[in-house]
Amino acid sequence: MSVRLKNIIFLLFLALTFSTFAQKARVKGVILDEFNNAVENVNVNVGDKGTVSDKNGFYIIEIEANKRITIVFSHLSLKKTSINLSLKPNEDFELNPVMNSKVEEFGEVTVFGNSKKRIEGVTTIDPVIIRKIPGANAGIENIIKTLPGFNSNNELSTSYAVRGGNYDENLVYVNEIEVYRPFLIRSGQQEGLSFTNTDMVYNVDASAGGFQAKYGDKLASVLDITYRNPKQFGASIEASLLGGSLTVEGVSKNQKWSNITGVRYRDNSLLVNSQETETNFRPTFFDAQTLLNYNASTKWNFSFLGNISQNRYNYQPLTRQTNFGTIDEPIALLVFYEGQEKDKYLTFFGAGKAVYQYNERNKLKFLLSGYHTQEQEYYDILAQYRLGEVDANIGSETFGDVVFSRGIGSQLNHARNDLDALIVNAEMKGFHEINDKSQIEWGAKFTLEDIRDRIVEWEVVDSTGFSLPNPDLNYQNDQPYNPYVGPLAPYQNIRATNFTKINRFSGYAQWNFRGTLGTHEYWLNAGVRAHQWQVTAVGRPDGVSQITFSPRAQFAIKPDWNRDMMFRISGGLYHQPPFYRELRDEEGVVQTNVKAQESFHLVLSNDYSFKMWSRPFKLVSEAYYKNITDVNTYTIDNVRIRYRANNNATAYAYGFDARLNGEFVPGTESWFSFGYLKTEENQDGRGFIARPTDQRLKFGILFQDYMPNIPNLKLYLNLVYNTGLPGGAPSYVEDSYAYQMRLNDYRRADVGFSYVFKDESIKSTKSWLKPFNEFSLGFEIFNLFNNQNAITNTWVRDVYTKSQYGIPNYMTTRVFNIKLIARL
């Protein structure tokens, strides 16, 4: 069949589709409760025709045109609502009803309706909270770090670890499309901007484990983000000392077209200049994103998500002095730098999505996406240091200076790293509602990864005039007492060129069922994922074709009790077929036959909703266990992960998480979270040691408040406490058993004060505020208590005692920021 004939048939099909529905109209919208939360599983009926709202509260229903009809909205736990309408043929009408709670009293306890996200164990975060809570790297990642199970010790990075996993073990979706992070990032201050534009976000769901088969092949967590479909014209501007953003959205007159576009710029110099290393820092982080939607008919919807991101990181360190040791024996590291670092990341991302709703119970989705990144990491930095004793005499003219040197040396670091990666995904999904109690979901996906990578890194270390050899050569350098006869070699030297292609086929099928056991309600989800892949690399043996199967299940039950409680058990097998970073060994060479890491998950949960002080609260607690095999061990330097690519270990993780959230202050949501984790690995049967992400204890607080006498003045607090990670060893160490040192505890509090001139709850009669729906001016304090948090150690030698000192590399100190927010 020729291409022209195919196009004619397609156009005839569209014409037939439009003519068939010429005398129809469509009503769509989002159903909200009185707390402005989306409500799912609302029955929307017009006569004998009906539909059900989805997890985002969205519904769409077809009605007869030129006829007065009644739409009825009903829900098990909300009051029934009905609205009369009369629409023109082929008209799209937006209707966003608000349904009030239908409360059933049992003594002092109030029972509210259940939601799908509650059943699945998914945490939903309000986008308004994301925008308002302060943080050095504000956004979604800033908020989820306060949730139980999510950990991070780096305020400059968007990376996070979940329940013993590392930064590469987390899935991130935007509008059901998987997104990626840059490959060559080694330091949090290089990242600049997260992919997700907070001002465009409609909904955020986070799961820390035990997630369903429909989510992809990672071991740790899922972050499922949905961007907003505009309902009317709007614009928002945000500006601060760290940069700014502009977002514009709108819809066409016939409601068929809608678009939201955001542009962001960020400059981290305010934060980096607060660190101990004095620098000439000239960064520029910029991106632009757009989401375009087209409602072609009552059955077809098309959308396009596009992103262009450019990060330029120019870094020229000057000097650094770090004081450590004890009061009786203060020691300092004084460093003078020469050289600079120039990094550049240019990323293009585009994704198309088509949704075919061929009736109320059946839906198909077609997704096509492409990700292209060009990255370079170039630096030549010479660090000349003095390690010595500090003058602690307060009356001395040299107080605080290094007066006696214990060690003198230098370190020269060089890199010329380039990477070009292209990732293409084609996917098809189906959703079929068999009846009111049972649904089936399935999907199939093809992925092509084409990555070209060159690594050239070396480091030369000089200590008091003597070049130190590579520690892996096992030659002893006992100069000046004995001559050195070993080879001259850099302290570290990595050189590799990789041209790698990976073809992947993956798919899933799962079944959802809702039923009753006597008077108790229960929900069941069962599914399986499959993943096949093969790696080819120029100059390396072709990898074998590998395949994994991952059965998963969830069971939740809500007893018919006076207390609103739900119990849930979930788990199964989770596989992580290696991504490109996981294929590279410590020498930078791609290993084509790296196996998928396999983890057995078991999660036990309790969800308790209750009222306290006549306001809603929820306590969620989870206990979990993971048994992991074929572990691809690694070391972490700042945020850069270096894999061994040999699947030579087993591991386990277990712990307990809890979060209490609710209206501690009327009209605002706050929460307190706690987490306990223990994770260890056993390499080659040598015994269990702590994994690099063994974060034993975690406390997080997100708190909102306002002054009763001045309701315009708001307060936002973001507080995190994490115990120290086992990250104190030198990054070049291959034998993790030789170093099991831990960094100090991570303690950080960010606070923001905002004066709201106008928003939904605060009205204003001032003429200059009339164009605005919201206008506020804020003042933020990052690292309120000025805690010294370290991300890694710098290791230097004492020439006299031949000892090595681990000098902490501290993160940001206390920083002040001003922020303006305006929304039309």
Secondary structure, DSSP 4 states (H G I P E B T S, - for coil): --HHHHHHHHHHHHHHHHHHTTTEEEEEEE-EETTS-B--S-EEEETTEEEE--TTSEEEEEEESSS-EEEEEEETTEEEEEEEE---TT-EEE---EE-B--EEETTEEE----HHHHHTPEEE-HHHHHHS--TT-SHHHHHTTSTTEE-S-TT----EETT--GGGEEEEETTEE----SS--SGGGT---SS-GGGEEEEEEE-S---TTS-S-SSEEEEEEE---SS-EEEEEEETTEEEEEEEEE-TTSSEEEEEEEEEE-THHHHTTSSSEEEEEEEEEEEEEEEEEE-SSSEEEEEEEEEEEEEEEEEEEEEEEEEE-SSSEEEEEEEEEEEEEEEEEEEEEEEEEEEEEETTEEEEEEEEEEEEEEEEEEEEEEEEEEEEE---TTSTTTTSEEEEEEEEEEEEEEEEEEEEEEEEEEEEEEEE-SSSEEEEEEEEEEEEEEEEEEEEEEEEEETTEEEPPGGG-----TTTS---S----SEEEEEEEEEEEEEEEEEEEEEEEEEETTEEEEEEEEEEEEEEEEEETTSPPPPPEEEEEEEEEEEEE-SSSSEEEEEEEEEEEEE---HHHHB-TTS-B-TTPPPEEEEEEEEEEEEEEEETTEEEEEEEEEEEEEEEEE--EEEETTEEEE--S--EEEEEEEEEEEEEE-SSTT--EEEEEEEEEEEEEETTS-EEE-TT---EEEEEEEEEEETTEEEEEEEEEEEEEPPPS--S-TT-S-GGG----PPPEEEEEEEEEEEEE-SSS----GGGTT-SEEEEEEEEESTT----EEEEEEEEETTTTEEEEEEEE----EEEEEEEEE-
